[in-house]
Amino acid sequence: MSAYGLECFDASGNIVVSYTDTLTRLVFTTIASPGISGSVNLPVLATGQYAVAAIGAAAVEVSYPHAVSISGNTVTWTPQYASGQDVSSSAYTTILIFLYT
């Protein structure tokens, strides 16, 4: 067992959750509006590995979530469109950045 971590047990003493290697924390969240680009500088990204989730919420039958990229400490999101379409094919996108420590 590691020197630190988290373990949860049920009433019988069985381990039901064991986090002894790495813990994940949410370090940034935003909702990107259709057709709108943006970026944010997150110096905390330099302190560990990270994961990105971009979840699109369809405003119309066919819509596309934002593309999310990370370069250094900067997270950038850009709307995506269907071929030949305008902002109406872009979706509201929830962007979540997690850091593993």
SULNORRA-V964713 format. One record per residue. PSI is psi in degrees with one decimal (999 if undefined). OMEGA is omega in whole degrees, 0 to 359 (none if undefined). NEAR is the number of other ideal C-beta (glycine too) atoms within 12 Angstrom. Layout:
BEGIN
psi->[PSI & PSI]
omega->[OMEGA & OMEGA]
near->[NEAR & NEAR]
END
This chain:
BEGIN
psi->[144.6 & 167.8 & -17.0 & 163.9 & -163.3 & 128.2 & 137.7 & 140.2 & 151.3 & -177.6 & -24.3 & -0.2 & 7.6 & 140.5 & 126.0 & -23.1 & 133.4 & 110.6 & 97.7 & -5.4 & -61.2 & 151.6 & 146.9 & 138.0 & 146.3 & 123.2 & -13.1 & 141.9 & 145.0 & 161.8 & 115.0 & 129.1 & 150.8 & 134.3 & -0.5 & 126.3 & 163.6 & 173.2 & 161.2 & 144.4 & 122.5 & 89.0 & -24.4 & -20.4 & -23.3 & -9.3 & -1.1 & -174.6 & 154.2 & 163.6 & 148.8 & 136.7 & 129.3 & 111.8 & 115.6 & 139.9 & 111.6 & 122.5 & -24.5 & 177.7 & -43.6 & 114.7 & 160.7 & 132.2 & 164.0 & 148.8 & 135.6 & 132.7 & 155.5 & 129.1 & 115.0 & -121.2 & 6.1 & 124.6 & 128.2 & 138.2 & 139.3 & 132.2 & 148.6 & 145.4 & 152.9 & 151.4 & 124.4 & 7.1 & 167.2 & -160.6 & -21.2 & -18.1 & 0.3 & 147.1 & 156.5 & 135.1 & 124.3 & 123.4 & 126.2 & 132.5 & 123.7 & 144.7 & 131.5 & 125.6 & 999]
omega->[180 & 177 & 178 & 179 & 181 & 173 & 177 & 183 & 173 & 184 & 180 & 180 & 178 & 178 & 177 & 175 & 178 & 176 & 182 & 181 & 180 & 175 & 180 & 176 & 177 & 182 & 180 & 172 & 175 & 172 & 180 & 180 & 178 & 176 & 184 & 174 & 176 & 177 & 177 & 176 & 180 & 181 & 181 & 180 & 180 & 186 & 181 & 176 & 183 & 175 & 181 & 171 & 176 & 187 & 181 & 175 & 186 & 175 & 176 & 184 & 178 & 177 & 189 & 176 & 178 & 170 & 181 & 177 & 178 & 175 & 185 & 179 & 185 & 175 & 181 & 175 & 184 & 180 & 177 & 183 & 171 & 180 & 179 & 182 & 178 & 185 & 182 & 178 & 176 & 184 & 163 & 183 & 173 & 181 & 180 & 176 & 179 & 179 & 176 & 178 & none]
near->[11 & 12 & 6 & 12 & 16 & 17 & 16 & 14 & 12 & 10 & 7 & 7 & 9 & 11 & 15 & 13 & 13 & 16 & 19 & 15 & 14 & 19 & 19 & 19 & 20 & 20 & 28 & 30 & 21 & 27 & 21 & 33 & 22 & 29 & 24 & 19 & 22 & 23 & 22 & 22 & 17 & 27 & 15 & 22 & 25 & 15 & 14 & 19 & 19 & 27 & 21 & 29 & 20 & 30 & 19 & 28 & 20 & 18 & 20 & 19 & 11 & 17 & 25 & 30 & 30 & 36 & 23 & 32 & 18 & 27 & 12 & 14 & 20 & 19 & 34 & 25 & 36 & 23 & 31 & 25 & 22 & 18 & 9 & 7 & 19 & 15 & 21 & 19 & 23 & 31 & 34 & 26 & 34 & 23 & 38 & 24 & 33 & 24 & 26 & 19 & 18]
END
